[in-house]
Amino acid sequence: MTTTKLIKPALLIAYLATSYDVYFDRLINLGSLWGVVLYVVLFSVLCVCLFAVSNIKNDIVRYLYAFVFFLSSVFIESYSKITNDFLTYDSFISIFSVRESAGDVLQQYGEPVISTVLFSLILMLGIALRPARQFQVSQAICIVTPIIGILLLTVILFFRGGEGAKGLPSMFTPLSYLNLYLYDTAGRVKKRQEVNLTRAREKVPYDIVLIVDESISANYLDINSVNGVNTSLKKKYDAVNIYNYGYAAAITNCSAGVNYTFRHGGSRNNYMEINATKPSIWSYAKNAGLRTVYIDAQRTRGRLQNKMTESERDKIEQFVQFDDVPVRQRDMAIANTLIELFNNETQEFIMVNKVGAHFPVHDKYPDDFLKYQPALKRGDFLGISDTSSREGFDGDEKAWVLYRNSYKNTLLWNVGAFFTRIFERAKLDNVVMIYTSDHGQDLHERGNPGKNTHCGRNPNIEEGLVPLVVIKSRGYDMLNLPVFLEENKNKSSHYNIFPTLLLFMLYDPDEVKAVYGRPLNMPTEDPFTFNIRFNAPLGIKPIWKYIDLNQIVEPVPEHHN
């Protein structure tokens, strides 16, 4: 065989060999001889499928396979390079549900994506180059074999709830995940119902606002901790009462699932069915005679996120983003927009997604708010709202000290100064606001390794710990909240928010409770857990993690060096 004829197999072997450490890691962790045998057999079958593809003699078919496998490789290798983790099926679902943000990914992670493109060209060339003539195997077999390999892996992953692809030839994994996703979602696609809850005939006389902050850990706020950062929520104001429900449990520790559930009302026991079939909060608001407003400071140019679809977008009468506002100023732009809306004499339901304190926190506050020092180097992340890249952040103990100080400075600005502006400038005679965050943060106070702050597959409890505050005009005795405030403090969760919003919209309390669970004006009886397997694919059960408040980390005092 000449040197030219060796190029194809050499390219494929070189591509596969680069992941040798992943293969050995999988072998070491299998734990049984039977598991090792099955893994080796499946690995070998997929390698045969790959080499069969490379020996398809029809150029068009071979090129098509080469391109599909190339895209699949870029997808999974980019994820691994950006997150330093393996692409699980649960992660695949989360990424696929926010695919509209692909442009943001390319903008933020251009370098790692380009490097994986170059790397994946090895695979594409290994398939696309013309095969040796003396390779005598039925072309029908060569064409069908990779499809069989993908389907085989799909079936295996189906029966394992999407788990088990790590350590296999990587280009097959996203294609199998896609099959699972299409199958799984096809079974969940159902017609969304119309509003059928009874409500009082009177008009809602106030604005209702749900403020969803980003990556705010409740233990870092002064309303919950003696060493917490000023939020402007501990003060007393003439126009409003502030009810602090203390620590609350998040729905899950990733943004998309939380926000989707906020908008569709999923309950603990039935979140998938309710999220898929019941009316959105926009439908309930419009049925109650409220104008609908959505303010998203995280995205620009009309891009949607957190599983929002165009059909859902059509129910929103005013869709606000801040295309030309610097990231650092966007939460203040939200405050200014709310001030205008509160003053417009029109009753509205407003949902807000703030910039908050998602990584990177280096540049999310102005120089005047550099109170906690030493802090992370500033100036390199001015235009980035959120990213999972940790480039330039090595995650050692000293780096986390800098991070936590920068995080506190960000809270001073995007929480404390945000509410100060609203309380000082807004007309608050006819408003009720619920303030929370999508999830908390693991800021590595325990010295645990790693660079991530949330969305972990084995999260610390702080990732599920969020604030929960109700701010309402003094002129309205809405829901008589003080009666159960103390009983529900440090015992409630995100799941109590949707039914509370519906009661503010004057829907029948008994009907609301029957469908969506307990609101905040009664004992919440919440188990205080958050869901670390929110997508729960293929019928497997969610995993709930209990938050033991006795184990919550207390932030260190300011100016820690």
Helices and strands as residue ranges (DSSP letters): H 3-17, H 20-30, H 33-54, H 59-83, H 89-97, G 99-101, H 102-108, H 110-128, H 139-159, H 172-188, E 207-213, G 218-220, E 240-249, H 255-264, H 271-277, H 281-287, E 291-296, H 310-313, E 318-320, G 327-329, H 330-342, E 348-353, G 367-369, H 397-411, I 412-417, H 418-425, E 431-437, G 461-464, E 465-473, G 481-484, H 485-488, E 492-493, G 494-496, H 497-504, H 509-516, E 529-531, G 537-539, E 544-546, G 549-551
